[in-house]
């Protein structure tokens, strides 16, 4: 029966040479496939499942996910065209295919953590997630990976597709791209308790790898966006961020090498609390102009502390408040803070001492930050834009990798364009917003040179000449 399925599939579809073939033969536990538009990502996923189902029959149980069920319509339509010839039956009410030998593949949406909880206790041998970059939070995806198990000994695998951009750009990039930017290199992660090592890999697939599309498609993409956006679409360039809120961030302007901060420069600390999500502490110094390359009033972010596990994004470490306070105090040894602000939420008392009070006991003091969102974001934007001479008024040490990683990736809120998408990884940016609001910056308006006005009163003869000249021009 399995051989019949494979022969039936070959009649309607076979993998393109290159990335699709590599996907189907890849033994890695996790695969991120694609990274560019038009790379044949959906067909690759559907073909992978068909081969898996043909090998393991009734023990093959799979699930396809996207953030919205509506987004799966085209995938389900394509699946019907591929799986019908091999005898699969579509059940509309359950959004599921059953194959002649008992294999099952369902389709569902996954919008948030609560949706992922519904699958706790389920067992799948294949989990597919399309457009992984559209999921702002990696935690629901991690919970899906926990459903990969088989009592029949079937090798269980996770497969996903993604393009650069979207609210989840950063967690996808951190997990799959940054460790091996060119792809095709296994990334190993070892569990210290069990000693078990799981591997993941990024398999790039671009439009040139998909012979089903002609040159017209490439021309269409080139006509739809900026050069940077087209580079992201065609080349899968993960350093190009679509729809960035802070589109005026430039690494070559705002990122600088560390230097010795003058002791007399005022230092400011800002804190955004988090537990299941990362907390963020950033420190900045206010330039007095004594260093020519750093204009007076420029904020220089010279240190950060970000509560996130290595190699992960938007996941907190659940550190106790006392330990956060102690860590801050230890990092500031020998320094004197001119100001320290934190999210007003930490001052709330809910049946016990507030977070701020607990941290105060450890010698770490804060005052309430100005938490206005659009004005705060505008402060960051104005400082990035810089003064009238083109010099930035916000600079960041290149050692502050999480602020540098997350600030340029923030997206616009779809319902409030003047605000960032709060589903994104905005914790370091929130701390920066609090900090900037402590020292509001107003860009200097260009001074126009006053025009010289002739205040002399013309004589009668001059007026007469002017009148005759105008009269003559009308004849």
C-alpha positions as a Markdown table, in Angstrom:
| # | Residue | x | y | z |
|---|---|---|---|---|
| 1 | Unk | 0.0 | 0.0 | 0.0 |
| 2 | Unk | 2.8 | 2.4 | 0.9 |
| 3 | Unk | 4.5 | 1.8 | -2.5 |
| 4 | Unk | 1.1 | 2.5 | -4.2 |
| 5 | Unk | 0.8 | 5.8 | -2.4 |
| 6 | Unk | 4.3 | 6.8 | -3.5 |
| 7 | Unk | 3.6 | 5.9 | -7.1 |
| 8 | Unk | 0.3 | 7.8 | -6.9 |
| 9 | Unk | 2.0 | 10.9 | -5.5 |
| 10 | Unk | 4.7 | 10.8 | -8.2 |
| 11 | Unk | 2.0 | 11.0 | -10.9 |
| 12 | Unk | 0.9 | 14.4 | -9.5 |
| 13 | Unk | 3.9 | 15.8 | -7.7 |
| 14 | Unk | 7.6 | 15.1 | -7.2 |
| 15 | Unk | 10.2 | 17.3 | -5.3 |
| 16 | Unk | 12.2 | 19.8 | -7.2 |
| 17 | Unk | 16.0 | 19.0 | -7.2 |
| 18 | Unk | 17.7 | 20.8 | -4.4 |
| 19 | Unk | 16.0 | 22.2 | -1.3 |
| 20 | Unk | 12.7 | 20.2 | -1.6 |
| 21 | Unk | 14.7 | 17.0 | -2.0 |
| 22 | Unk | 16.9 | 17.9 | 0.9 |
| 23 | Unk | 13.8 | 18.6 | 3.0 |
| 24 | Unk | 12.3 | 15.2 | 2.3 |
| 25 | Unk | 15.5 | 13.3 | 3.1 |
| 26 | Unk | 16.6 | 15.4 | 6.1 |
| 27 | Unk | 16.7 | 13.4 | 9.4 |
| 28 | Unk | 17.0 | 16.4 | 11.7 |
| 29 | Unk | 14.5 | 16.8 | 14.5 |
| 30 | Unk | 13.6 | 20.3 | 13.4 |
| 31 | Unk | 13.8 | 21.9 | 10.0 |
| 32 | Unk | 13.1 | 25.5 | 9.1 |
| 33 | Unk | 12.4 | 25.5 | 5.3 |
| 34 | Unk | 12.3 | 28.4 | 3.0 |
| 35 | Unk | 13.3 | 31.9 | 4.0 |
| 36 | Unk | 12.2 | 33.6 | 0.7 |
| 37 | Unk | 9.1 | 34.0 | -1.3 |
| 38 | Unk | 8.3 | 31.5 | -4.1 |
| 39 | Unk | 10.6 | 28.8 | -2.8 |
| 40 | Unk | 8.0 | 26.0 | -2.9 |
| 41 | Unk | 7.6 | 25.9 | 0.8 |
| 42 | Unk | 4.0 | 24.6 | 1.1 |
| 43 | Unk | 4.5 | 21.9 | -1.5 |
| 44 | Unk | 7.6 | 20.8 | 0.3 |
| 45 | Unk | 5.7 | 20.4 | 3.6 |
| 46 | Unk | 2.8 | 18.5 | 1.9 |
| 47 | Unk | 5.2 | 16.3 | 0.0 |
| 48 | Unk | 7.1 | 15.6 | 3.2 |
| 49 | Unk | 3.9 | 14.4 | 4.9 |
| 50 | Unk | 2.9 | 12.2 | 2.0 |
| 51 | Unk | 6.2 | 10.4 | 2.2 |
| 52 | Unk | 6.0 | 10.1 | 5.9 |
| 53 | Unk | 2.5 | 8.7 | 5.7 |
| 54 | Unk | 3.5 | 6.1 | 3.1 |
| 55 | Unk | 6.2 | 4.8 | 5.3 |
| 56 | Unk | 4.4 | 4.5 | 8.6 |
| 57 | Unk | 0.7 | 4.1 | 7.7 |
| 58 | Unk | -1.7 | 4.1 | 10.6 |
| 59 | Unk | 1.1 | 5.2 | 13.0 |
| 60 | Unk | 1.6 | 8.4 | 11.1 |
| 61 | Unk | -0.4 | 11.2 | 12.8 |
| 62 | Unk | 0.3 | 14.8 | 11.7 |
| 63 | Unk | -1.0 | 18.3 | 12.2 |
| 64 | Unk | -0.6 | 21.5 | 10.1 |
| 65 | Unk | -0.8 | 24.9 | 11.9 |
| 66 | Unk | -1.1 | 28.5 | 10.9 |
| 67 | Unk | -1.9 | 31.5 | 13.0 |
| 68 | Unk | -5.4 | 31.7 | 11.5 |
| 69 | Unk | -7.5 | 28.9 | 9.9 |
| 70 | Unk | -8.4 | 31.3 | 7.1 |
| 71 | Unk | -4.7 | 31.4 | 6.1 |
| 72 | Unk | -4.7 | 27.6 | 5.6 |
| 73 | Unk | -7.4 | 27.6 | 2.9 |
| 74 | Unk | -4.9 | 27.6 | 0.0 |
| 75 | Unk | -2.8 | 24.9 | 1.7 |
| 76 | Unk | -5.9 | 22.7 | 2.2 |
| 77 | Unk | -6.9 | 23.3 | -1.4 |
| 78 | Unk | -3.4 | 22.2 | -2.6 |
| 79 | Unk | -3.5 | 19.2 | -0.3 |
| 80 | Unk | -6.7 | 18.0 | -1.8 |
| 81 | Unk | -5.1 | 18.1 | -5.3 |
| 82 | Unk | -2.1 | 16.1 | -4.1 |
| 83 | Unk | -3.6 | 13.6 | -1.8 |
| 84 | Unk | -6.8 | 12.8 | -3.7 |
| 85 | Unk | -5.0 | 10.7 | -6.3 |
| 86 | Unk | -3.5 | 8.5 | -3.5 |
| 87 | Unk | -6.8 | 7.8 | -2.0 |
| 88 | Unk | -6.9 | 10.2 | 0.9 |
| 89 | Unk | -10.4 | 11.3 | 2.1 |
| 90 | Unk | -11.1 | 14.8 | 3.3 |
| 91 | Unk | -13.4 | 15.3 | 6.3 |
| 92 | Unk | -14.5 | 18.9 | 6.2 |
| 93 | Unk | -16.0 | 19.1 | 9.8 |
| 94 | Unk | -12.7 | 17.9 | 11.3 |
| 95 | Unk | -10.4 | 19.6 | 8.8 |
| 96 | Unk | -8.6 | 16.2 | 8.4 |
| 97 | Unk | -7.4 | 13.8 | 5.8 |
| 98 | Unk | -7.5 | 10.1 | 6.4 |
| 99 | Unk | -5.4 | 7.9 | 4.1 |
| 100 | Unk | -6.3 | 4.3 | 3.0 |
| 101 | Unk | -3.7 | 2.7 | 5.4 |
| 102 | Unk | -4.9 | 4.8 | 8.4 |
| 103 | Unk | -2.5 | 7.8 | 8.4 |
| 104 | Unk | -4.2 | 11.1 | 9.5 |
| 105 | Unk | -3.3 | 14.7 | 8.9 |
| 106 | Unk | -5.3 | 17.5 | 10.4 |
| 107 | Unk | -5.3 | 21.3 | 9.9 |
| 108 | Unk | -5.8 | 23.9 | 12.7 |
| 109 | Unk | -5.1 | 27.4 | 13.8 |
| 110 | Unk | -2.8 | 28.5 | 16.7 |
| 111 | Unk | -3.1 | 32.1 | 17.8 |
| 112 | Unk | -1.8 | 32.1 | 21.4 |
| 113 | Unk | -0.7 | 30.1 | 24.4 |
| 114 | Unk | -4.3 | 29.1 | 25.3 |
| 115 | Unk | -4.7 | 27.5 | 21.8 |
| 116 | Unk | -1.5 | 25.4 | 22.4 |
| 117 | Unk | -2.9 | 24.2 | 25.7 |
| 118 | Unk | -5.7 | 22.4 | 23.8 |
| 119 | Unk | -3.1 | 20.0 | 22.3 |
| 120 | Unk | -1.6 | 19.0 | 25.6 |
| 121 | Unk | -1.8 | 15.2 | 25.8 |
| 122 | Unk | -2.0 | 14.8 | 22.0 |
| 123 | Unk | 0.6 | 12.7 | 20.2 |
| 124 | Unk | 1.9 | 13.5 | 16.7 |
| 125 | Unk | 4.6 | 12.1 | 14.6 |
| 126 | Unk | 4.8 | 15.2 | 12.4 |
| 127 | Unk | 4.0 | 18.9 | 13.3 |
| 128 | Unk | 4.0 | 21.5 | 10.5 |
| 129 | Unk | 3.9 | 25.2 | 11.1 |
| 130 | Unk | 3.5 | 27.5 | 8.1 |
| 131 | Unk | 4.8 | 31.1 | 8.2 |
| 132 | Unk | 6.5 | 30.7 | 11.6 |
| 133 | Unk | 7.5 | 34.4 | 11.5 |
| 134 | Unk | 3.8 | 35.4 | 12.0 |
| 135 | Unk | 3.8 | 33.9 | 15.5 |
| 136 | Unk | 5.0 | 36.7 | 17.9 |
| 137 | Unk | 5.5 | 34.3 | 20.8 |
| 138 | Unk | 7.7 | 31.2 | 20.6 |
| 139 | Unk | 6.1 | 29.5 | 23.6 |
| 140 | Unk | 3.0 | 28.1 | 21.9 |
| 141 | Unk | 5.3 | 26.7 | 19.2 |
| 142 | Unk | 7.5 | 25.1 | 21.9 |
| 143 | Unk | 4.4 | 23.5 | 23.4 |
| 144 | Unk | 3.6 | 22.0 | 20.0 |
| 145 | Unk | 7.0 | 20.4 | 19.8 |
| 146 | Unk | 6.2 | 18.7 | 23.1 |
| 147 | Unk | 3.4 | 16.8 | 21.4 |
| 148 | Unk | 5.9 | 15.0 | 19.2 |
| 149 | Unk | 5.9 | 11.4 | 20.5 |
| 150 | Unk | 5.0 | 7.9 | 19.2 |
| 151 | Unk | 4.2 | 4.7 | 21.1 |
| 152 | Unk | 4.9 | 2.8 | 17.9 |
| 153 | Unk | 8.5 | 4.0 | 17.6 |
| 154 | Unk | 7.9 | 6.3 | 14.6 |
| 155 | Unk | 10.6 | 9.0 | 14.3 |
| 156 | Unk | 8.9 | 12.3 | 15.2 |
| 157 | Unk | 9.8 | 15.5 | 13.5 |
| 158 | Unk | 9.0 | 19.3 | 13.5 |
| 159 | Unk | 8.9 | 21.2 | 10.2 |
| 160 | Unk | 8.2 | 24.9 | 9.7 |
| 161 | Unk | 8.3 | 27.5 | 6.9 |
| 162 | Unk | 9.2 | 31.2 | 7.3 |
| 163 | Unk | 10.1 | 34.4 | 5.5 |
| 164 | Unk | 12.0 | 37.4 | 7.0 |
| 165 | Unk | 9.8 | 39.9 | 8.7 |
| 166 | Unk | 6.6 | 39.7 | 10.8 |
| 167 | Unk | 6.1 | 39.9 | 14.5 |
| 168 | Unk | 8.1 | 36.7 | 15.2 |
| 169 | Unk | 11.1 | 37.6 | 13.0 |
| 170 | Unk | 13.4 | 37.8 | 15.9 |
| 171 | Unk | 12.7 | 34.4 | 17.6 |
| 172 | Unk | 12.9 | 32.6 | 14.3 |
| 173 | Unk | 16.2 | 34.4 | 13.5 |
| 174 | Unk | 17.7 | 33.6 | 16.9 |
| 175 | Unk | 16.7 | 29.9 | 16.8 |
| 176 | Unk | 17.5 | 29.0 | 13.2 |
| 177 | Unk | 19.4 | 31.7 | 11.4 |
| 178 | Unk | 21.9 | 33.3 | 13.7 |
| 179 | Unk | 23.8 | 30.1 | 14.6 |
| 180 | Unk | 24.3 | 29.3 | 10.9 |
| 181 | Unk | 23.3 | 32.2 | 8.7 |
| 182 | Unk | 23.8 | 30.4 | 5.4 |
| 183 | Unk | 21.9 | 27.4 | 6.5 |
| 184 | Unk | 22.6 | 23.7 | 5.8 |
| 185 | Unk | 24.6 | 23.4 | 9.0 |
| 186 | Unk | 23.1 | 21.3 | 11.9 |
| 187 | Unk | 22.6 | 23.1 | 15.2 |
| 188 | Unk | 22.8 | 20.9 | 18.2 |
| 189 | Unk | 21.1 | 21.4 | 21.6 |
| 190 | Unk | 22.0 | 19.1 | 24.5 |
| 191 | Unk | 19.7 | 18.6 | 27.5 |
| 192 | Unk | 22.0 | 18.5 | 30.5 |
| 193 | Unk | 19.7 | 16.4 | 32.7 |
| 194 | Unk | 19.2 | 13.5 | 30.2 |
| 195 | Unk | 22.2 | 14.0 | 28.0 |
| 196 | Unk | 20.0 | 13.8 | 24.9 |
| 197 | Unk | 20.9 | 16.0 | 22.0 |
| 198 | Unk | 18.4 | 17.3 | 19.5 |
| 199 | Unk | 19.3 | 18.9 | 16.2 |
| 200 | Unk | 17.8 | 21.5 | 14.0 |
| 201 | Unk | 18.7 | 23.0 | 10.6 |
| 202 | Unk | 17.7 | 25.8 | 8.3 |
| 203 | Unk | 17.3 | 24.7 | 4.6 |
| 204 | Unk | 17.1 | 27.8 | 2.5 |
| 205 | Unk | 14.8 | 27.7 | -0.6 |
| 206 | Unk | 14.5 | 30.7 | -2.9 |
| 207 | Unk | 12.4 | 31.4 | -6.0 |
| 208 | Unk | 15.3 | 30.3 | -8.2 |
| 209 | Unk | 15.0 | 26.8 | -6.6 |
| 210 | Unk | 11.3 | 26.6 | -7.8 |
| 211 | Unk | 11.1 | 25.9 | -11.5 |
| 212 | Unk | 7.3 | 26.0 | -11.3 |
| 213 | Unk | 7.6 | 29.8 | -11.2 |
| 214 | Unk | 8.8 | 31.9 | -14.2 |
| 215 | Unk | 10.7 | 35.2 | -14.4 |
| 216 | Unk | 7.4 | 37.1 | -14.4 |
| 217 | Unk | 6.9 | 36.3 | -10.6 |
| 218 | Unk | 10.3 | 37.8 | -9.8 |
| 219 | Unk | 9.5 | 41.0 | -11.8 |
| 220 | Unk | 6.2 | 41.3 | -9.9 |
| 221 | Unk | 8.0 | 41.1 | -6.6 |
| 222 | Unk | 10.5 | 43.7 | -7.7 |
| 223 | Unk | 7.7 | 46.1 | -8.5 |
| 224 | Unk | 6.0 | 45.8 | -5.1 |
| 225 | Unk | 8.5 | 47.1 | -2.6 |
| 226 | Unk | 11.7 | 48.9 | -1.8 |
| 227 | Unk | 15.1 | 47.4 | -2.7 |
| 228 | Unk | 15.5 | 46.2 | 0.8 |
| 229 | Unk | 12.1 | 44.5 | 0.9 |
| 230 | Unk | 12.7 | 42.8 | -2.4 |
| 231 | Unk | 16.1 | 41.6 | -1.1 |
| 232 | Unk | 14.3 | 40.0 | 1.9 |
| 233 | Unk | 11.6 | 38.4 | -0.4 |
| 234 | Unk | 14.0 | 37.1 | -3.1 |
| 235 | Unk | 17.2 | 36.4 | -1.2 |
| 236 | Unk | 15.8 | 35.5 | 2.2 |
| 237 | Unk | 17.9 | 38.2 | 3.8 |
| 238 | Unk | 17.1 | 38.0 | 7.6 |
| 239 | Unk | 18.9 | 41.3 | 8.3 |
| 240 | Unk | 16.2 | 43.2 | 6.4 |
| 241 | Unk | 13.2 | 43.8 | 8.6 |
| 242 | Unk | 9.9 | 44.4 | 6.9 |
| 243 | Unk | 7.5 | 47.0 | 8.5 |
| 244 | Unk | 10.0 | 48.1 | 11.1 |
| 245 | Unk | 8.6 | 50.6 | 13.6 |
| 246 | Unk | 12.0 | 52.3 | 14.0 |
| 247 | Unk | 12.9 | 52.3 | 10.3 |
| 248 | Unk | 15.5 | 55.1 | 11.0 |
| 249 | Unk | 17.8 | 52.7 | 13.0 |
| 250 | Unk | 21.1 | 52.3 | 11.4 |
| 251 | Unk | 23.8 | 50.1 | 12.9 |
| 252 | Unk | 26.6 | 52.1 | 11.4 |
| 253 | Unk | 25.2 | 55.3 | 13.0 |
| 254 | Unk | 23.8 | 54.2 | 16.3 |
| 255 | Unk | 26.0 | 51.2 | 17.3 |
| 256 | Unk | 29.4 | 52.1 | 18.7 |
| 257 | Unk | 32.4 | 50.4 | 20.3 |
| 258 | Unk | 32.6 | 50.6 | 24.1 |
| 259 | Unk | 34.7 | 53.4 | 25.6 |
| 260 | Unk | 35.4 | 54.7 | 29.1 |
| 261 | Unk | 32.3 | 56.7 | 30.1 |
| 262 | Unk | 33.5 | 60.0 | 31.9 |
| 263 | Unk | 32.7 | 59.7 | 35.6 |
| 264 | Unk | 31.0 | 63.2 | 35.6 |
| 265 | Unk | 28.4 | 62.2 | 32.9 |
| 266 | Unk | 25.0 | 61.6 | 34.6 |
| 267 | Unk | 24.0 | 58.0 | 34.6 |
| 268 | Unk | 20.5 | 56.7 | 34.3 |
| 269 | Unk | 19.0 | 53.2 | 34.9 |
| 270 | Unk | 15.7 | 52.0 | 33.4 |
| 271 | Unk | 13.9 | 48.7 | 34.2 |
| 272 | Unk | 11.1 | 46.8 | 32.5 |
| 273 | Unk | 10.0 | 43.9 | 34.8 |
| 274 | Unk | 9.3 | 40.4 | 33.5 |
| 275 | Unk | 9.2 | 36.8 | 34.7 |
| 276 | Unk | 7.8 | 34.4 | 32.1 |
| 277 | Unk | 8.8 | 37.1 | 29.7 |
| 278 | Unk | 12.3 | 38.7 | 29.8 |
| 279 | Unk | 13.0 | 41.5 | 32.2 |
| 280 | Unk | 15.2 | 44.3 | 30.8 |
| 281 | Unk | 17.6 | 46.7 | 32.6 |
| 282 | Unk | 19.5 | 49.3 | 30.6 |
| 283 | Unk | 22.0 | 51.9 | 31.7 |
| 284 | Unk | 22.8 | 55.1 | 29.8 |
| 285 | Unk | 25.0 | 58.1 | 30.3 |
| 286 | Unk | 24.1 | 61.7 | 29.2 |
| 287 | Unk | 26.9 | 63.3 | 27.2 |
| 288 | Unk | 28.0 | 66.9 | 28.2 |
| 289 | Unk | 29.8 | 67.3 | 24.8 |
| 290 | Unk | 33.3 | 66.8 | 26.3 |
| 291 | Unk | 33.9 | 64.1 | 23.8 |
| 292 | Unk | 33.7 | 65.6 | 20.3 |
| 293 | Unk | 32.2 | 62.5 | 18.6 |
| 294 | Unk | 29.4 | 62.4 | 21.2 |
| 295 | Unk | 27.2 | 65.5 | 21.0 |
| 296 | Unk | 25.9 | 67.3 | 24.1 |
| 297 | Unk | 22.7 | 65.7 | 25.3 |
| 298 | Unk | 23.3 | 62.4 | 23.5 |
| 299 | Unk | 22.2 | 59.3 | 25.5 |
| 300 | Unk | 24.8 | 56.6 | 25.4 |
| 301 | Unk | 23.5 | 53.1 | 26.3 |
| 302 | Unk | 26.5 | 51.4 | 27.8 |
| 303 | Unk | 25.1 | 48.3 | 29.5 |
| 304 | Unk | 22.1 | 46.0 | 29.5 |
| 305 | Unk | 20.9 | 43.0 | 31.5 |
| 306 | Unk | 18.3 | 40.9 | 29.8 |
| 307 | Unk | 16.5 | 38.1 | 31.5 |
| 308 | Unk | 16.4 | 35.6 | 28.7 |
| 309 | Unk | 18.0 | 32.1 | 28.2 |
| 310 | Unk | 20.9 | 32.0 | 25.8 |
| 311 | Unk | 19.9 | 31.1 | 22.3 |
| 312 | Unk | 16.2 | 31.9 | 22.9 |
| 313 | Unk | 14.0 | 34.9 | 22.3 |
| 314 | Unk | 11.1 | 36.4 | 24.2 |
| 315 | Unk | 11.3 | 33.8 | 27.0 |
| 316 | Unk | 11.9 | 34.8 | 30.6 |
| 317 | Unk | 14.1 | 33.1 | 33.2 |
| 318 | Unk | 11.6 | 33.7 | 36.1 |
| 319 | Unk | 14.3 | 35.2 | 38.4 |
| 320 | Unk | 13.1 | 36.3 | 41.9 |
| 321 | Unk | 12.8 | 40.0 | 42.4 |
| 322 | Unk | 15.3 | 40.0 | 45.2 |
| 323 | Unk | 17.9 | 38.4 | 42.9 |
| 324 | Unk | 17.2 | 40.9 | 40.1 |
| 325 | Unk | 17.8 | 43.7 | 42.6 |
| 326 | Unk | 21.0 | 42.2 | 43.8 |
| 327 | Unk | 22.2 | 41.7 | 40.3 |
| 328 | Unk | 21.5 | 45.3 | 39.5 |
| 329 | Unk | 23.4 | 46.6 | 42.5 |
| 330 | Unk | 26.3 | 44.3 | 41.8 |
| 331 | Unk | 26.6 | 45.6 | 38.2 |
| 332 | Unk | 26.6 | 49.2 | 39.4 |
| 333 | Unk | 29.4 | 48.8 | 41.9 |
| 334 | Unk | 31.5 | 52.0 | 41.9 |
| 335 | Unk | 28.8 | 53.9 | 40.0 |
| 336 | Unk | 26.4 | 56.6 | 41.1 |
| 337 | Unk | 23.0 | 56.8 | 39.4 |
| 338 | Unk | 21.6 | 60.2 | 38.8 |
| 339 | Unk | 18.2 | 58.7 | 38.1 |
| 340 | Unk | 16.5 | 55.3 | 38.0 |
| 341 | Unk | 13.0 | 54.6 | 36.6 |
| 342 | Unk | 10.8 | 51.6 | 36.2 |
| 343 | Unk | 7.4 | 50.6 | 34.8 |
| 344 | Unk | 4.8 | 52.0 | 37.2 |
| 345 | Unk | 3.3 | 48.5 | 37.4 |
| 346 | Unk | 6.0 | 47.3 | 39.8 |
| 347 | Unk | 4.7 | 49.8 | 42.4 |
| 348 | Unk | 1.3 | 48.1 | 42.6 |
| 349 | Unk | 0.5 | 46.5 | 45.9 |
| 350 | Unk | -1.6 | 43.3 | 45.5 |
| 351 | Unk | -2.0 | 41.9 | 49.0 |
| 352 | Unk | 1.6 | 42.3 | 49.9 |
| 353 | Unk | 4.7 | 44.4 | 49.3 |
| 354 | Unk | 5.1 | 45.7 | 45.8 |
| 355 | Unk | 8.0 | 44.5 | 43.5 |
| 356 | Unk | 9.5 | 48.0 | 43.9 |
| 357 | Unk | 9.5 | 47.7 | 47.7 |
| 358 | Unk | 11.1 | 44.2 | 47.6 |
| 359 | Unk | 13.8 | 45.6 | 45.3 |
| 360 | Unk | 14.2 | 48.7 | 47.5 |
| 361 | Unk | 15.0 | 46.4 | 50.5 |
| 362 | Unk | 18.0 | 45.1 | 48.5 |
| 363 | Unk | 19.3 | 48.6 | 47.9 |
| 364 | Unk | 17.8 | 49.0 | 44.4 |
| 365 | Unk | 15.6 | 52.1 | 44.2 |
| 366 | Unk | 13.4 | 53.3 | 41.4 |
| 367 | Unk | 10.9 | 56.0 | 40.8 |
| 368 | Unk | 7.8 | 55.7 | 38.5 |
| 369 | Unk | 8.7 | 56.1 | 34.8 |
| 370 | Unk | 6.6 | 58.2 | 32.5 |
| 371 | Unk | 4.8 | 55.3 | 30.7 |
| 372 | Unk | 3.2 | 57.2 | 27.9 |
| 373 | Unk | 3.6 | 55.0 | 24.8 |
| 374 | Unk | 3.4 | 57.1 | 21.6 |
| 375 | Unk | 5.3 | 60.0 | 23.1 |
| 376 | Unk | 7.9 | 57.6 | 24.4 |
| 377 | Unk | 8.4 | 56.0 | 21.1 |
| 378 | Unk | 8.6 | 59.4 | 19.5 |
| 379 | Unk | 11.4 | 60.3 | 21.9 |
| 380 | Unk | 13.4 | 57.2 | 20.7 |
| 381 | Unk | 12.6 | 58.1 | 17.1 |
| 382 | Unk | 13.7 | 61.7 | 17.5 |
| 383 | Unk | 17.0 | 60.7 | 19.1 |
| 384 | Unk | 17.7 | 58.1 | 16.4 |
| 385 | Unk | 17.1 | 60.8 | 13.8 |
| 386 | Unk | 19.6 | 63.1 | 15.5 |
| 387 | Unk | 20.4 | 66.8 | 15.7 |
| 388 | Unk | 20.4 | 69.3 | 12.9 |
| 389 | Unk | 23.9 | 68.3 | 11.9 |
| 390 | Unk | 23.0 | 64.7 | 11.3 |
| 391 | Unk | 24.6 | 63.4 | 14.5 |
| 392 | Unk | 22.5 | 60.7 | 16.4 |
| 393 | Unk | 21.4 | 61.6 | 19.9 |
| 394 | Unk | 21.1 | 58.0 | 20.9 |
| 395 | Unk | 24.1 | 55.6 | 20.7 |
| 396 | Unk | 24.4 | 52.0 | 21.9 |
| 397 | Unk | 27.4 | 50.0 | 22.8 |
| 398 | Unk | 27.7 | 47.0 | 20.6 |
| 399 | Unk | 27.8 | 44.8 | 23.7 |
| 400 | Unk | 24.1 | 45.6 | 24.3 |
| 401 | Unk | 23.1 | 42.8 | 21.9 |
| 402 | Unk | 19.5 | 42.3 | 23.0 |
| 403 | Unk | 18.6 | 46.0 | 22.6 |
| 404 | Unk | 20.3 | 46.0 | 19.2 |
| 405 | Unk | 18.6 | 42.7 | 18.3 |
| 406 | Unk | 15.0 | 43.7 | 19.2 |
| 407 | Unk | 14.7 | 47.4 | 18.8 |
| 408 | Unk | 15.0 | 47.4 | 14.9 |
| 409 | Unk | 12.7 | 44.4 | 14.7 |
| 410 | Unk | 9.7 | 46.0 | 16.4 |
| 411 | Unk | 6.6 | 46.2 | 14.2 |
| 412 | Unk | 3.7 | 48.6 | 14.0 |
| 413 | Unk | 0.5 | 47.7 | 15.8 |
| 414 | Unk | -2.1 | 46.9 | 13.1 |
| 415 | Unk | -4.8 | 48.8 | 15.0 |
| 416 | Unk | -2.7 | 51.7 | 16.4 |
| 417 | Unk | 0.0 | 52.5 | 13.9 |
| 418 | Unk | 1.6 | 55.0 | 16.3 |
| 419 | Unk | 2.3 | 52.2 | 18.7 |
| 420 | Unk | 4.4 | 49.1 | 18.5 |
| 421 | Unk | 3.0 | 45.6 | 18.3 |
| 422 | Unk | 3.0 | 44.5 | 22.0 |
| 423 | Unk | 3.0 | 40.9 | 20.9 |
| 424 | Unk | 6.6 | 41.5 | 19.8 |
| 425 | Unk | 9.7 | 41.3 | 21.9 |
| 426 | Unk | 9.5 | 44.9 | 23.2 |
| 427 | Unk | 11.0 | 44.6 | 26.7 |
| 428 | Unk | 14.4 | 46.3 | 26.1 |
| 429 | Unk | 12.6 | 48.9 | 24.0 |
| 430 | Unk | 10.2 | 49.6 | 26.8 |
| 431 | Unk | 13.1 | 50.2 | 29.2 |
| 432 | Unk | 14.7 | 52.5 | 26.6 |
| 433 | Unk | 11.4 | 54.3 | 26.3 |
| 434 | Unk | 11.3 | 55.0 | 30.1 |
| 435 | Unk | 14.9 | 56.1 | 30.0 |
| 436 | Unk | 14.4 | 58.6 | 27.1 |
| 437 | Unk | 11.3 | 60.1 | 28.8 |
| 438 | Unk | 13.6 | 61.1 | 31.8 |
| 439 | Unk | 15.5 | 63.5 | 29.5 |
| 440 | Unk | 13.0 | 64.5 | 26.7 |
| 441 | Unk | 14.8 | 65.6 | 23.5 |
| 442 | Unk | 13.5 | 68.2 | 21.1 |
| 443 | Unk | 15.2 | 68.4 | 17.8 |
| 444 | Unk | 16.4 | 71.9 | 17.0 |
| 445 | Unk | 14.4 | 73.6 | 14.3 |
| 446 | Unk | 16.4 | 74.9 | 11.4 |
| 447 | Unk | 17.0 | 78.6 | 11.7 |
| 448 | Unk | 16.1 | 80.5 | 8.6 |
| 449 | Unk | 18.2 | 83.4 | 7.6 |
| 450 | Unk | 16.0 | 86.5 | 7.7 |
| 451 | Unk | 15.3 | 88.0 | 4.3 |
| 452 | Unk | 16.5 | 91.6 | 3.8 |
| 453 | Unk | 13.5 | 93.9 | 3.3 |
| 454 | Unk | 13.9 | 97.1 | 1.4 |
| 455 | Unk | 12.1 | 99.7 | 3.7 |
| 456 | Unk | 12.9 | 102.7 | 1.5 |
| 457 | Unk | 9.8 | 104.6 | 0.4 |
| 458 | Unk | 9.7 | 105.0 | -3.4 |
| 459 | Unk | 9.5 | 108.5 | -4.8 |
| 460 | Unk | 6.6 | 109.8 | -7.0 |
| 461 | Unk | 8.7 | 109.5 | -10.1 |
| 462 | Unk | 9.7 | 105.9 | -9.2 |
| 463 | Unk | 6.0 | 105.0 | -8.7 |
| 464 | Unk | 5.1 | 106.6 | -12.0 |
| 465 | Unk | 7.8 | 104.6 | -13.9 |
| 466 | Unk | 6.6 | 101.4 | -12.3 |
| 467 | Unk | 3.0 | 102.2 | -13.4 |
| 468 | Unk | 4.1 | 103.0 | -17.0 |
| 469 | Unk | 6.1 | 99.8 | -17.1 |
| 470 | Unk | 3.2 | 97.7 | -16.0 |
| 471 | Unk | 0.8 | 99.5 | -18.4 |
| 472 | Unk | 3.2 | 99.0 | -21.3 |
| 473 | Unk | 3.4 | 95.3 | -20.6 |
| 474 | Unk | -0.3 | 95.0 | -21.0 |
| 475 | Unk | -0.4 | 96.7 | -24.4 |
